[in-house]
Amino acid sequence: MKKRPCPNHQFRAFTLVELLVVMAVIAIVVGLLLPAINLARASARSAQCQNNLRQMALGLQGFATITNGQLCTGNFDWQNDGAVTEVGWVADLVNNGILPGTMLCPSSPASVSQTVEQVLTASDWSSWTCVDPKGSKGERLPTGKWIVGPCRIITDYGGVGDAAVTHRTYTDRRELVEVELIEKGFNTNYGASWFLTRSDLKFNGASNYQLTSHRSGCAADVWSRGATVGPLRQRLIDNSRAASSSIPLLGDVYEAPAVLSLPLGDFEAGMPLASHRFGGPATWNPATGAIFYPDSATVGNSPSGSFSAVLWYEETMQNYLALAPRHGKNCNVAMADGSVRQFYDRNGDGRLNNFSNNPKYVLGSGSPFGSDEPEIAPTDMHSFFSIMKYRGE
């Protein structure tokens, strides 16, 4: 049987023009897909951030059910609130099984709180007279050894562990912070609002609007535990003139001025640190173009020039400059009703302007905002100095 001859197939090579056309088509398709992919990734990061905030806000509400309505014990701030593994909203969540250190905003370049840097580097806590920087004395084991918190180890032993008093020997403070704080979830890159951690002000009498401290060793300023009512309670929310959906608890924040001084686990030295707070009653000085907290040192700079009802009710707003639009132009904020709201930076200046809601102010050229367009409505996020009263009442 004769074999059939194979057909003579002729293959024509691509010309250079055809190859360039194909490459151009591929490039166009990739160019069309990349923005959609990036948008999908950004949307996923924002959704993860919202979910983190929602879980932590619900955790604070759960904490309130076992503390007579108090949403937290204070801010995550060693210098101004005390031992961070025992006091503050982060400690409250960690000690109840929720780990903020594993629930970080993925869109923030800062993955470590400035409070962690406090614990890592602070050296003079003898002047911290308003709060207890050490915390509890710890627990004694049957062997006679003591288990004590990292803040007490740092303050009592300079940050170097001693096998006679601790359950483990630490080579230096860095290892202590890494093991006892970072690995146990005592970290965050979200900030707490002034309302959550301070709630309201204490004045020096019914008709005297000067701030006063009711706690020995505490300063008389808007962030002091001695001059404020203390952490937010559910009854304040229930009796507030502001809707619970407008009272901020936690949110996306900007970086603090300092950077991480030493590496901690996966976090490299030199990385930016997240601010641990936002908000606080502040006023605007048109003459100097500055937003500042009205206290005994700066009240003369205010338009009224005195501690008066005018200062607080007409000139004072919440200072939300630390809130950061991390998700495109959106900033995620957890509210007191358990919801998470997004606030939009309409002019793209990286700030959320609530000061322009005040008819007394024409911010002008000295303003930190890109325009005088208000971007936070008072009904969406409460912007006055108290949740118990509105401006002008």
CORVENCOR-V675652 format. One record per backbone hydrogen bond with DSSP energy under -1.0 kcal/mol. NH is the residue of the N-H (numbers start at 1). CO is the residue of the C=O. Records with the same first field share a line. If there is no record, write none. Layout:
NH->CO, CO
This chain:
9->7
19->15
20->16
21->17
22->18
23->19
24->20
25->21
26->22
27->23
28->24
29->25
30->26
31->27
32->28
33->29
34->30
37->33
38->34
39->35
40->36
41->37
42->38
43->39
44->40
45->41
46->42
47->43
48->44
49->45
50->46
51->47
52->48
53->49
54->50
55->51
56->52
57->53
58->54
59->55
60->56
61->57
62->58
63->59
64->60
66->63
69->64
70->67
71->232
77->75
81->77
82->78
83->132
86->83
87->83
89->74
92->88
93->89
94->90
95->91
96->93
97->94
98->93
101->185
102->99
103->100
108->105
114->274
117->113
118->114
119->115
120->116
121->117
122->118
128->125
129->127
139->147
141->145
144->141
147->139
153->149
154->150
155->151
156->152
157->153
158->154
159->153
160->157
165->162
166->162
176->172
177->173
178->174
179->175
180->176
181->177
182->177
183->178
185->182
186->181
187->185
191->251
192->276
193->249
194->278
197->193
198->194
199->194
200->198
202->227
204->210
205->203
212->202
214->226
218->215
221->219
224->221
229->200
230->198
232->196
234->69
237->233
238->234
239->235
241->387
242->387
246->243
249->334
251->191
252->332
254->322
256->273
260->271
264->267
267->264
270->260
271->268
273->258
274->112
275->254
278->192
279->319
282->317
283->292
285->290
289->285
290->285
292->283
299->295
301->298
302->299
308->306
312->308
313->309
314->310
315->310
317->282
318->383
319->280
320->318
323->320
324->252
326->324
327->330
330->327
331->343
333->341
334->250
335->339
336->247
338->335
341->333
343->331
345->329
346->344
357->354
358->355
361->358
367->364
375->353
376->353
380->377
381->377
382->246
393->390
